[in-house]
Amino acid sequence: MEIAKKRIGIVGGGQLGKMMILEAKRLGLYITVLDPAADCPSSSICDKLIVANLNDLSGYTELSKHADVITYEWENISVPALEKLEKGGHIIYPSVSSLRTIQNKYVQNAALKKAGIPVPKFALVTNTEEIREYGKPENFGYPLMLKTTSGGYDGKGVAPVKTEDDVDDAFHQLGSGIKELMVEEFVDFQKEISVIACRGIKGEKAVYPVAENTHTNTILDTTVVPADISEEASNKAKEIADKVMSVFEGVGTFCTEMFLAKDGEIYVNEVAPRPHNSGHYTIEGCFANQFENHIRAILGLPFGDTGLICPAVMVNLLGESDGKAKLLGLEEAYNDPNVQVHIYGKSESKVGRKMGHYTVVGESAKDTIKRALELKKIVRIIGE
Amino acid sequence: MEIAKKRIGIVGGGQLGKMMILEAKRLGLYITVLDPAADCPSSSICDKLIVANLNDLSGYTELSKHADVITYEWENISVPALEKLEKGGHIIYPSVSSLRTIQNKYVQNAALKKAGIPVPKFALVTNTEEIREYGKPENFGYPLMLKTTSGGYDGKGVAPVKTEDDVDDAFHQLGSGIKELMVEEFVDFQKEISVIACRGIKGEKAVYPVAENTHTNTILDTTVVPADISEEASNKAKEIADKVMSVFEGVGTFCTEMFLAKDGEIYVNEVAPRPHNSGHYTIEGCFANQFENHIRAILGLPFGDTGLICPAVMVNLLGESDGKAKLLGLEEAYNDPNVQVHIYGKSESKVGRKMGHYTVVGESAKDTIKRALELKKIVRIIGE
């Protein structure tokens, strides 16, 4: 197949990589994955798995031998290694320069701000005195967020500072200044929302509907689509997501997480240069899902329809305890014919580890949310 | 994962097996495939591939070691081998007895007839005199169909006998009586239709909408759903498909191909105990597709919704010439955002070989058919 001549390399073999591969395989594509774990979720469906540390150049070099285009499912990877490949003529989407910008939260925010995209106020800090300075009411005030500028995900690398009393603990928690730190103004939000969008090689774009997210302990818990927000807010959020892609000039899928503040303003919280957990609803909710359109983007193919077929609710399945993973309640969940359960194939459950998710669709958003929330007591993953 | 403890074995690793695996992988299941070809379409995404002739007992025995439940994507496989496994306590769905019945077209027709399901008139024949006898106007008359009772697919094993002059040629074409032969009355049909239906372990059923099929040179060319037939005919077809599953007492997916005769009667042409080419539209057209519901059936899980989301048209991509397979027109096809192309991953194109398919969805059936047919000139697979 001519299309199969474009072999794809994916850095990272977690669930996002696995779901990319499931779509790529429909087109008969050859996929090589680079991951440190031999039993990563992508391992059982990729054509070739390279097991190597994601900080080692050697793994990336090996990956490039088996791929005509390289992408990634995860942003905490080696920019120097990818840069070397890019300089050697290898194609990497999204580009290494956009990855470099996004990888550092401070640089990311600065780039967004420069482009006129609203972000919470932010500043680099190196010690507790500076944090206290930003905590003053005439400055950012409390609460404020202390963050490492790189390496964070799922709430890791973030420490909320509710009052001045938390400053020392938060600073200590994030490494006492060994890692680069920044403070961010706390946005008093009414909703956390996100938009998945894709950008093609010729600059063409496809934007998905606005999703409304609920986080528990800083990990995504539930995504509801359409978001229960005004049409004005929805349009604004989509415009921002669209603009974000132009800022980073990337090819591929981008997720823009935003706060809809109580005053109606929208601020960008974070951008991910890849398919995102809050876009899993697109598998059941849209004709072409985020993983498929990501594959189309990096192959230079036009995008599939991103319109919402019907209301959809996605709920993450996090490990409830440590041990050999055991799924509970699948049969009962499937008594509802409009439920799909996705299991990533991680053999070990850990508390809070993303083990799978389920999606519920329906005719009315209200009823769909109700059914999805009821299932939380039923579909569970425990360790035993 | 507890669900992953149910390892699935699939006899046959063609495109139907591949599409089953794509669904099974969403649930993190472990899949072993038995196929004679090391590079079969399923090879790149199954966990384990056993390369062996489908007539050899050894391959089946090996498969059974890696599977808690065995299914098949293809009916021309070894019943004695499967029977031996079934006697040894292995679970095979659909059951070997239903496979045995369905494998022999004469026995299949007899079972359907006995259950009161309308089939064209049929009879075993052993020589040209008997065929001529059935060709007489007071008997079946001409045209009539000469068929091998087993081993046929995609028009192979079928020879139309238009007039008495064709009898000798048709008899010779099908092996001059070495294989068991039957004659079947020709049904003057207005439409060829089919219904995919699934039956669960507890006997519960899920029936998909009626599909309208067009064959070219006895190979499926196009499937349109919903079928452009009366509601009465549609209900009748679905009732027949439902009844067919009870006749065979199988667990899994069954496709009932039917003729809607010009006089309004519906006759069963053929039953396949597996997901079917005419059910590929369910991937885009339904919340739960035929492959997923097949997996649910054999795992004892309740079925996902089989309702039609929107009109869908499936077109097969057959090899146009022999040689290394080359796909043409993908980019142009994807200029329509409501098209999905599926490439099975067969490296060699052969004239008439099923290499892939595409599905077009839309709001109106008429417009969707128009777009799907226009694409036939664009999306093509050639050998080079």
Contacts between the chains, C-beta under 8 A, distances in Angstrom:
chain1	res1	chain2	res2	distance
A	1	B	325	5.2
A	1	B	326	6.8
A	1	B	327	4.9
A	1	B	343	5.6
A	1	B	345	7.2
A	1	B	347	7.5
A	1	B	381	7.8
A	2	B	326	4.9
A	2	B	327	5.2
A	2	B	328	7.6
A	3	B	327	5.1
A	3	B	330	5.8
A	3	B	343	6.5
A	4	B	343	7.3
A	4	B	345	7.1
A	18	B	25	7.7
A	22	B	22	5.9
A	22	B	25	6.3
A	22	B	26	7.0
A	25	B	18	7.7
A	25	B	22	6.3
A	25	B	44	7.1
A	25	B	45	5.6
A	25	B	345	7.9
A	26	B	22	7.0
A	26	B	340	7.5
A	26	B	341	8.0
A	26	B	342	5.3
A	26	B	343	7.3
A	27	B	341	6.6
A	27	B	342	7.5
A	27	B	343	5.2
A	28	B	41	8.0
A	28	B	343	3.5
A	28	B	344	6.4
A	28	B	345	3.8
A	28	B	356	7.4
A	30	B	44	7.7
A	41	B	28	8.0
A	44	B	25	7.1
A	44	B	30	7.7
A	44	B	45	7.8
A	44	B	47	5.2
A	45	B	25	5.6
A	45	B	44	7.8
A	45	B	45	4.6
A	47	B	44	5.2
A	284	B	287	6.9
A	287	B	284	6.8
A	287	B	337	7.5
A	287	B	338	6.1
A	287	B	340	7.8
A	287	B	361	6.6
A	288	B	337	7.1
A	288	B	340	7.5
A	296	B	334	6.8
A	300	B	331	7.4
A	301	B	330	6.6
A	301	B	331	5.7
A	301	B	334	5.0
A	302	B	331	6.7
A	302	B	334	4.2
A	302	B	335	5.2
A	302	B	337	7.1
A	303	B	334	7.7
A	303	B	337	6.3
A	304	B	334	7.2
A	304	B	337	5.4
A	304	B	338	7.5
A	304	B	339	7.7
A	304	B	340	6.9
A	305	B	337	4.1
A	305	B	338	5.4
A	309	B	309	6.1
A	325	B	1	5.2
A	326	B	1	6.9
A	326	B	2	4.9
A	327	B	1	5.0
A	327	B	2	5.1
A	327	B	3	5.2
A	328	B	2	7.6
A	330	B	3	5.8
A	330	B	301	6.7
A	331	B	300	7.4
A	331	B	301	5.7
A	331	B	302	6.7
A	334	B	296	6.8
A	334	B	301	5.0
A	334	B	302	4.3
A	334	B	303	7.7
A	334	B	304	7.1
A	335	B	302	5.2
A	337	B	287	7.5
A	337	B	288	7.1
A	337	B	302	7.2
A	337	B	303	6.3
A	337	B	304	5.4
A	337	B	305	4.1
A	338	B	287	6.1
A	338	B	304	7.5
A	338	B	305	5.4
A	339	B	304	7.7
A	340	B	26	7.4
A	340	B	287	7.8
A	340	B	288	7.5
A	340	B	304	7.0
A	341	B	26	8.0
A	341	B	27	6.7
A	342	B	26	5.3
A	342	B	27	7.5
A	343	B	1	5.6
A	343	B	3	6.5
A	343	B	4	7.3
A	343	B	26	7.4
A	343	B	27	5.2
A	343	B	28	3.6
A	344	B	28	6.4
A	345	B	1	7.2
A	345	B	4	7.1
A	345	B	25	7.9
A	345	B	28	3.8
A	347	B	1	7.5
A	356	B	28	7.4
A	361	B	287	6.6
A	381	B	1	7.8
